[in-house]
Amino acid sequence: MKYYICLLFFSFIILNSSIHAQYFDLSPDALKVLLKDQTISKEDRVIVLKELAYRNKNVLPKDALMYVGQSLKLAKAINYKKGIAESTHTLGLIQFYLGDYELALSNYLIALEIRKEINDKIGLGRSYNNIGVFYQKMNKFDLAKNYFRQGLILRRETKDSVGIAFSYNNLGRVYLDQGNPKKAVTNYKIGLLISKKLKNAKAQSLTLSNLGDLYKSQFNYDKALRYYEETLELMIPSKNSYNKARILIKIGNIKIHQKDFETALINLKKGQEISEKLQAKPLLNKAYQKFSEAYAGIEDYEMAYNYQLKSKEIQKNLMTTSISNEILALEAKYQFEQKERKLLEQEGQIADLYRMFSILVFLVILVFSVLIYSRYRKQIKVNQNLKATAIEIKDKNKQLATYTKELEQFTYIASHDLKEPLRNIGGFARILDRRYRMVLDDKGKEYLNFIMTGVNQMTALLTDLLQYSEVKRLKEEDLKWVNLNDLMLSIQNSLNTKIQESNGRLIFNDLPMIYSNTFQIAQLFKNLISNGLKFQRKDDTPIIEVSGKHCGDFWEFKVTDNGIGIDKSYHDKIFEMFRRLHKQTDYEGTGMGLTICKQIIEQHGGEISIESKIEKGTTFIFTFPEKIIQ
């Protein structure tokens, strides 16, 4: 009992010294007029847009998202960090109201980090409060209390009386969810006293609604209904449609428990209409569930079943029943970065505020101290293990780099040195063909052709292997600005014989200059254009089009042909070394061309992909950075 009396007394001291907060009291219409004023600063415009988003989050969520998007864009453009934090936090609030809890938490945490950086204590208080609301929604009550208490400390420091009222309300709600109605009532009453003294209808309505929830949980439906109806009366002058819908659904639920199903349906209908207008899926889900119960109460089972189906459909789009692993990972990452030790120390600081009132608090601090020490020792051990693992990984990477370099060197030497004996074989085979073909029988001539064909294929293969190994030797001094239009003309001249033989067309215009290795970029485009000319249906006219466009920090290029196309099952395999999709007798080649193309693009910092359909042609899509970073 002493704890509650002291807590109440302490809140009055804070209240009497902190009613100095200023509020942005302009109406939404006045804010819109203010936006048209060209004399206001860009920083003020950011805040006006943010405030319009906040005012519309329950009423017109689409407009709210539009305003907060404009606010965030302007704040980033002028590097206004407080505005970025405010806008990001407001975006999280809107997403939370729309039931997108994952994105809401992500934006809350981004705003929290910015506010820490600029030491915005009032903003930090709001961040801690709303992160606490998220964890309360996820039934993680200890985490929720931790954030609510951190927010309460900051709000006391900044004498944010309205914020203090909301913090006590939130703490009361957590205690109620944990099954401790006595502590819940104590915190609610402190919040109600503060909000009444401030004549703040929003804080009062929140407290009254929470008291209604408390008595409903104790099956005292008459008392719960009285608090809900008081809440609704306070909301009548307000435009907070979301909370109106929420209270109407709660009243409908109470009427169901009181067997007054007709009145329940009236209230649920009002709540449903508002929720549908707001596209508030969590509220609609609750309304549909209660509609089902009410119609079942009047034995209209068809309507009860229909509303149950509606509820199940909405539940598919909500994340309230199962939080994704991504949110849990985000939470774990944040907790690790902030160090769990600091969170426990902050709880210790909170406990210090009550040290004078109870011996019990002293024991709690002692327990926390032991826990902190234990966690600290464990953390040291984990850090040592991580350090040892990092060293081991570094050594393995060094070994792998050495092996890779040796393999590249071997490939280069092997492909280069093997050409000499091949040239000898090919040279003597040509001498045999020239001098002794007339004395050879048909079988001998066939064998000689086999030798010469094999030498040519092996020479082409070694040439491609040599080119592949040389691609990996890209150096800064080999890079320069290349005019792709001039390069295309050069490639067109070198492929002129193939183009004329196939009656083909090469189309290109307005290609940019890129920073690259001239030889390799020529090899890339030549390989892709040659493939377009080669892989064609008989008697078809090849048409190859080369285009490029600017995409942020990259150039995106497309090489499109009207050839035979590539089956989708091979789209990932065609870039593999020696991968051929056709017989040598059908289409000549070594299976290295696209492998070399992919290596050139990746060596320059880009990516390559393919779009193709059988008999419809193929498009190779690849990117190059504006400036290659070595």
ABEGO torsion letter per residue (X at the ends): XAAAAAAAAAAAAAAAAABABBBBABBAAAAAAAAABAABBAAAAAAAAAAAAAAAAAABAAAAAAAAAAAAAAAAAAGBAAAAAAAAAAAAAAAAAAGBAAAAAAAAAAAAAAAAAAGBAAAAAAAAAAAAAAAAAAGBAAAAAAAAAAAAAAAAAAGBAAAAAAAAAAAAAAAAAAGBAAAAAAAAAAAAAAAAAAGBAAAAAAAAAAAAAAAAAAGBAAAAAAAAAAAAAAAAABABAAAAAAAAAAAAAAAAAAGBAAAAAAAAAAAAAAAAAAGBAAAAAAAAAAAAAAAAAAGBAAAAAAAAAAAAAAAAABAAABBBAAAAAAAAAAAAAAEAAAAAAAAAAAAAAAAAABAAAAAAAAAAAAAAAAAAAAAAAAAAAAAAAAAAAAAAAAAAAAAAAAAAAAAAAAAAAAAAAAAAAAAAAAAAAAAAAAABBAAAAAAAAAAAAAAAAAAAAAAAAAAAAAAAABBAAABBBBBAAAAAAAAAAAAAAAAAAAGBBBBBBGBBBBBBBAAAAAAAAAAAAAAAAABBBBGBBBBBBBBBBBBEABBBBBBBBABAEBBAAAAAAAABBGBBABBAAABBEAGAAAAAAAAAAAAAGBBBBBBBBBGAEBBBBBBBBABBBX
